[in-house]
Amino acid sequence: MISVTEDIEGTVTIRHGEGIDTDAIEDLKTLDANEDGGYHDDDLEIDDDDDTSTDGLTLKQVAMQCCKRIDVGAAVLPKPLFHPDIQDYDGSEELHDAAASIPTPYARVLGNEFNAIVVEHHLKWNPLCVSEPGPLPSEKPSDRIGRYDFHHADSVVDWALKRSMKVKGHVLVWHVTSPKILEDMEPEEVRKELRRHIFTVMGHFRGRIQVWDVVNEALAPDGTLADNVFLRKLGPSYIEDSFRWAHEADASAVLLYNDNKVEGIDSRKSDAFYELLADLKAKNVPVHGCGVQAHWNAAGVGWNRPPTPRSVKAQVRRLGQLGLTVNFSEMDVRVSQLPANLRQIAQRQIFHDLLAAALSEPAFDGVWLWGFTDRHTWVTHFYHDDEPLIFDEAYARKESYYGFRDALKTIAPGGCVGGGTLLSSDIDVDGNPWGHLWMQPDLVSHNTDEDFHGDSRPDWEQSIEVDDKEEDPRNATDSMELPPIS
């Protein structure tokens, strides 16, 4: 058993025995309390009675040794999961059955390394009803929002459950992937359809999916509510209504609010994220946790600069103090805009340090990569060619994989909480700021809080920094059409 004890000098020690006490980490809340209610990072030591080595373990094997339950998940697409090579898939043949005897390379790595999955695309409202008609006979996609096709989502969910993997549902309410026909409806009709959608999807997966991202990206970059179809038709109450409906649909489900650019404490949006959740909790809305997306650009400046470990730790801490769990819900790290010699350095440090900082807080319970191999990443569709994940295109482990795994080890026997990461300052003992080896100069950027009042566009339309205003995609009047997702 892993237990947390305090010796006569006040040092916190994690000991390794025969099993795992998933509640042990909670004891950190009360041991060696500081004035701010925390513990001293420098006072944490590891006493590994069995001298267990984690050098050869997979991610999920390391997670099994951690002193609390940690979801190590990845977003999953059905085609590479079941078809031998997505590049050869032309849509003319059926997906392989989930019980196929010969797994694809994608499936093998996913099953070996992860203990959880989230369906990346095929559980969103538009794919379920309009853009992914699946095997249903039709000459063209349907525009009737009441027509549901769960074929693709079912295949992924069933594959994971057969392997005892946790499944998270993503996402019930997100304006970007909701049917456009909602814009033409009267408010009461929108309300009825939104409620029906939540009950339909959660009802279909009741007992199989027990964790849901209920509402996604309801905040604009400046922290105001995004001016989306739900706000215009239903007002701000659509957020709490969605959570209440989700709880009615499945009272046993864990319900999460999810958003981006809220991972650290140093922005108006991250403050608004905290305040929104605090308000929901004060109203006794059934929200149980939150996801901070963690789509980071290592070369980002201004509004797009990655947060520091100190900032991440502080954000997780204050969200935890609301009684919420916190997870990295969509983690990837873009590096292609850095000089080639800095890319692996930056990516490994970001994966390690920001995850280690989050793991140092009791409220943090999981990390979900948005994909896991550079062979299949949404980044190439929505941003540019990049290598944002921890396995390369040939499914080989990258430097970022080892940074990720080392971060998990910080709360496993043989590790030290925080893993040597700066947690209480952004400046090291030599006077260097965190990330100084690769962080780009913070030049003037178009991306400031003031640019985005009420903006409902997704992050990929708002994060390209350009000098020519006429080419800036944020000046476009029409929302970007989403390209097909494999």
N, C-alpha and C positions, 0 to 999 in steps of 0.2 A: 504494500500500500504506500502511496505517496502521502506524506503528512507534513504539515507545516508547524514548526515549533519555535519557541523563543527561549534563548538561553539567558543566563543571569546578566549578561551585558547588553541584552536587547537585540542581539543579532538574529535575523530571520533565516531559518535553515529549511531546505526542502530535502526530505529523505525518501529514498526509493526502497520499496519492499516488494511484496508479492502481487499487489493489485494497484488499482487507481482509485483514489478518493476524489471524485469529481467536485466535491464541495470544499476541498482543501484550500483552493485559491481564495475562497471567501474569507478565510481567516486572515488574509493579508489586509483586509479592510480594518481590522481591529488591532493588528500588531504594530508596535513601534509607530504609533500615530504622530504625525506632524501637526503643526498648527492648522494646516489646510485639510486635515483629515486623511492624509495619505501615509506612505511609508517611505523611509529613506532608501533610495535605490542603491546607494553605496553599502548599505548594511545587509544586502542579500548575498548569501553564499549557498552553494550546492554541496550537499554531502551525499555522494552516490555510493551507498554501501556495497552494491554489486558491480561497480565499475563498468556499467553497461555502455557499450559503444554504439553510436548512432551513425557512424560514417557510411555504412553500407545499406542503411534503411531507406525505404521509400518515404514519400511525404506522409502518407496515411499511417505508416508504421511509426514514424516519429510522433505524429499526432496522438496515437494510442498511448504513448508514454507520458504525454503532457499531464500536468497536475489538474487540468480541468478539460471538459469536453471542448474540442475545437473542430469546427466544420472546416475541412479543407476541400473546397468545391471548385467546379469549373462549369462554365456555360457550355452547353452541348447542342450540336446540330445533328439532325437525323441522317443526312446523306453520307457524310464521312464516317458516321458511327456504324452504318450497316453496309455501305457500298465500298468495295475494295479501293477505289481511287476516284475521288470526286471529279478529277480532271477528265475522266472518261465518261462521266455520267451525262447523258443527253436528255433525260426525262422520259425515255421511251420504255424503260423497264422498271419494275417495281423495286422498292427498297428491299434489301435482304431482311428476312424475318429476324426478330430480336433474338431468337434462340439459335441462330446460325452456329454451326459447329466450329467454323473457322473465323475467329474475330478479325476485324480489320486492325491495322496498326494503331489507328485512332482509338479504337475500343480497348485494345490491349493496354496502352499507356493510361488511358482514363481509368480503367478498372484497377490497375496496379498501383496508381499513385494517389487516387482521390477517394475520400469517403462520402462525398456528396456531389450532387449535380444540380444545376438550374437549367431549365429549358430556355435557350438563348432567344429564340424568335417566335416559335410556333404556338406559344400560349398568349400572345398579345391579341387584342380584340380583332384588329383588321386581318391578320393571318388566319385566325380561327373562322372568320365569316366571309372574307372577301378575296384576299390575295393568294391564299394557299388552298385551292379547292380539293387537292388530294385526289383520291380515287372516285369521288362522286362524279357521275356523268354530267358533263357540261361543256359547251363549246367556248365559253368565256367565264371569267370569274363572276361570282354573284355579287349584286349590290344590295341584297336583302340581309340586314344585320341579324335577323333571327335564324339564319341558316348556319349551323355550327358543324365543323368537321374536325374531330379530335384524332384523326388517324395518325398524323405525324407525332403529335404530343404524346398520345398513348404509347406509341412504340418506344419513345425515349424513356418515359416514366416507367414502363414495365421492365425495360432492360435494366434500369438502375435498381428497382426494387428487388429483382431477382438476385442481385448481387449485394443486397443489404445496404445499399447506399441511400442516404437521406436525399430527399427531393424538395427543392424550393420552387414555388410557383412565381413566375414573373411574366406579366404584371397585369393586374385587374383594371387599373384606371390610369391611363397615360394618354394625353390628348394627341400626341404625335402619331400614335398607332391606333387611333380610334377611327371608325368609319366616317368618311366625310359627310355622309348623309345627315349626321347629327346637326350640322350647321343649319339645315333647312327645317328642323323640327321646332315645335313650340316647347317652351321650358318643361311643361308637365310631361310631354312625350319623351323628352330627353331623360328626365328623372326616372320615368318608368323603364326605359330601355337600359339605363345604367344599372338600375337595381336588378332587372332581369338578367343582365349579363353577369353580374357578380354571383347571383344565385345559380345560374346555369353552369358556369365554369367550376365554381367551388363544389357544387353538388355533384358534378360528374367525377371529380377527383377526391371526394370525401373519403377519408380513410387511406388514401394513397399519398396525397400531398398534404402535409401538415404545417407547412410554413409558407406564407404568402407575402410578396410585395404587393400591398393593396393599392397605394397611390404612389406615383412616380413623378418627380420633377414638377411639383406644383408651385415652386418658387422661381422667380426670375433672378438673373444674376445680381440685381441690386437688392434682393431680399424681399421685394414686394411679391404679391401673388401674381403668377404668370397670367397674362391676358389670354386665356385659352377658352375653348368652347364651353367647358364646364363652368368656369367662372362667369362667363357672359350669360349663360342660360340659367344657372342655378345659384350663383352667388358663392361666397366663401364656404358656406355650410356643406358644399358637396364633399369636402374632405372628411369631415367627421361623419357625415351620412354614409359615405362609402365604408368606413370602418365599422359602423354600427350594422350595416347590411351584411358585411363580411362575417361579423360575429354571429349574426342570426343564421347565416347560411351554414356555418360550421363553428359551433361554440368551442370546439377543442383546438382550433387552428391558432397558430402563433402569427400575429399580424404585424407587418412592418411598414414603415414609411421610408421611401428611398429617394435620395437626391444627389446631385453632383456639386463639386466645388465647395464642399462643406466639411472636408476632412480635418482641417485645422481651425483654430479659433480666430485667426487674424483677418476676417473679412466681414462685411455687412451681411453677406448671404449666410455664412456659418452662424452668425448670431441669430439671424432670422429663423434658421433651421431649428436651433435650440429653442427659441421662443415659441415657434409653432408647436413643437412637441410638448413643451411645458404647458401651453394653453390646452392642448388636447387632453393631457393628463389631468389638468385641473377640472376639466369638464367630464371626467370619468369616461372618456372615449376609450374603447377597447383597443388601444395601440400598445403593443408589447415590446417593440424594439425598433431599430432603425438601421438602414444601410447607408453608408457613405461610399460613393461609387469608386473612387480611387483610379480614375482614368487620368494618368499623369503624363505630361510631356517634359522630359528631362531638359529640353532646350527652351522651355517656356520662360517668358519674362512677364513682369507686371501681373496681371490678373491670372495668367496661366502658369505662374511659377509654382513648382511643387512646394507643399508645406514642409516645415521642419519637423523632426521627431518631437520636439518640445510642444509644438503647436498641435500635433496629432494627439499626443498623450493628454493634453489639457482638454481637448474637445471630447475625447472618449470619456474622460473622467466626469465632466459636468453632465453629459448625457446619461451616464450611468447613475449619477446622483438623482436623476428623475425616476429611477426605477426601471430603466430601459436596458435591453441588451443592445450591443453595437457590433456591426460587422463591416468589413470591406466587401462591398457587394459586387463590384465589377472591375476588379483590379487588372490593369495592364500599364506598361511604361513605354511610351514612344521615345525613340532615340535617334531616328534617322536624320534629324536636323542638327545633331551634334557632329563635330569632327569624328572621323572613323575611329581614331585612337582613344576616344573618350567614351564610346558608347557602352561597352561592356562594363567599364568602371562605374559609370553613372547608374546603369540599370541594376547592377548587383547591389550597389549601396542603397538605392531607393527601395528595392524589394526587401532588403534586410532591415534597414534602419527604421523605416516607417511601419513595417509590420511588427518589429520587435518593440517599438514604442507603444503601439496599440495593445499588444499582448501583455504589456506590463500592467494594464488596468483590468481589474476583475470583471468589468462589464463587457469586455470584448470577448466574443464567442466564436468568431469564424472569419474566414477569408475565402472569397469566391473570385476566381480568375474569370475574365471575360474571354473564354477560350483558353487553350493551354499550349497550342502549337502555332508557330508563325505560318504554318501551311494553311491554316484556316482562321483568319482573324478579320473581324469587322473593320479594323483600321484601314485596310487596303481599299475598302469600298467607300468609306466616309471621309478619310483624311488623305492618305498618301501611302506609297509602299513603305513598309516599316517592319520591324522585328520586335514587337512589343511584349512577347510572352516568354515563358521559361523553357520551352522546348523549341528547337529549330524546325525547319521545314522537313527534315528527315527524322523527326521525333527524337533527336539526341538532346541530352541535357545541356543547357547553356550555363554560363556563369551566373545568370540570374536565378537559375534553379537552386544553385548551392547557397546563394544569398537568402532565398526564400526558406530553404530547409534549415539553414543555420538560425534564422529567426525563430522558427518553431522550436528548435532545440533550447532556446533561452528559458522555456518553462518546462523542460523535460529534465530528467536526472542527468547530471553532468553539465548542465548549462547554468548561466547566470541571468537572472531577470534583467532585461534590457540589453544584454549582450554587448556591453561596452558602448552602447549608443548614447549620444548626448540626449538627456531627457529633461534637464532643468534649465538649459541654456542653449542658445543657438551658436555660441562661440566656444571653441575648445581652449585648453590650457595654453596653447601656443598663440592664441588670438585669431585663429582661422575660423571663418564662418562655416557652418555645416554645408557640405557639398562644394567646397571651394575648388576642388580639383576639376570639376566639370560644369559647375553652375555658370550660366551665361550672364554677362552684364545686364543689369536691370534697366534697359533703355526705355524711352517713352513709348508707350503702347496705346493702340486704339482701344484696347480692352480695359476699361475702367468701369467701376460701378455705375457712374453717371451715364454711360452709354446705353444702358440696358433697361430702363424703367419699364417694368411690366412685360418684358419681352418673353414670348412663349416659344421661341425657336429652340430646337435642341442644341446641345453644346457644340456639335461639330460645325454648325453654321455660324458660331460666334467666336471661334477660337483661332481663326486664321489672321495673323498679323501682317498687314500689307501697307505699303506707303501710298498707293494710288487709290483714292477713295472711290473712284468710279468702278474699280474692280472688287471692292470690298463686298463679300456676299451678304453682309448684314444690311446693305442698301437695297437688296432685292425685295420686291413687294409680295411675291408668291412664295409659299413654303416649298422647300426642296422636296421633290418626289423621292421616296426611299427606293434605292436599287434593290433588286432581288437578293435575298440572303440565302446562301447555299446551306 
